[in-house]
Amino acid sequence: MQVENVKKIGNGKPYIAFVGGTHGDELTGIEVVKKMESFLEEKEIVKGTVFLIIANPEAVKQKKRFIDEDLNRVFHLNFSDPEAVKNINWWGGESPNNLKPKKKLNYERKRALDLSEILSMQDFVFDIHSTIQKGKSFVLLFDEKKQKKLAELFKPDFLVSTEKIFGKHRERSKIFTIDRFVSLHGGVGITIETGWKEDVSKVEKVFSSCKEILDFLEVTEPKNRQQSLFDMPSPSDDSEVKLAQKRSITPLVEVYEEKISCTGYFHWSQSWKNLEKIPKGTVIGTDGDRKMVLEKDSFIIFPKVNPTKGGRICLLGA
C-alpha cells in the first residue's frame, strides 16, 4: 500500500516505524525522521524493515498543529472494518470547527485511516513529539513491562507512567492515540516528548537515540557492538551490577490523577512547566469559583492552555 510521506526501507520482520509531524508544528520529530532517511540511505539494514513517516504532511506544510482536528486523537479500533468506518461516532478531540456531522471524514480522519494499515502491522513505533509548554523531556508509558527498556534508550529526563489510572488499553474508548493504537494491534507503541516545541536543540540527541534503537533491535550493525544497556552483568560482581543499574535509572513519575474542568472557565495561578514539581497545598488554578489545591507534592504534566468544559486540565503525578 502506497501512502503519501511514508518511506519504507528494508525487508521482512521486525517492522519498525519512526513517526514525526503527528502535529505539524512540532519540528524536532520532523527533522529526526528526515535525518533517519539520510542515515538509512547509507547504512545497511541487516534485518527487518524501517518505516519513516511524516504523519500529518498538510499540517507540516502549513506549520500548524492540525488542519481540522488533532490527528493523535482519531485512530479508531474499527479501522480494519470498512463498514464500521462508515458508522464511526467520532469524538470531538481538539476541533476548532466543531465539525458536524460527527461521522464526516475530515483531513486528519482520512489521514489516520490511510496510516492505520501500516501502523497496525508494526512491531515497534516511536512517535516523536514536542510539548506546547516548556519543560523537561519525557517518554510516556502505559505498559511498563513492554515499553520501559526501549524508552530508556531515549535518555529522557523522566519516564511518565499512566498505567495505574488509564490501564494498558483504556478500554472505555474506541478511539486512540498512535501509541495505543499500535499496542492494541500487538506492537509496542511509544510516545517520546522531546521538550518545548520551539526548541529544536534536541534533534541530534533524539536522532542518536533512534540509531541506538536500531542497533539494540539488531536491525543495523553498529561499528563497535558494546554491551546493551539492558544486558545486565552477572550478579557475582555486586559493584558491576550497581554501576549498570545506576546507568539505566531514569526517574519514574506515576500519574495518579487526571484533572478535568467542570466549568470551562479554568485559569492557571501561574504558567507551569511540564514536569515541574509543585509542593503540597499549592493552588495551581481556579475552575470557575473553585480553587484547585494540590493534596500532595506533585509533578504537573501536559498543562493545557485553554481547557474546555469536560476537557483535561492536566495530569498530576508523583
Summary of the structure (lengths in Angstrom):
residues: 318
radius of gyration: 20.1
end to end distance: 43.7
largest distance: 64.9
contacts: 994
relative contact order: 0.14
helix: 28%
strand: 27%
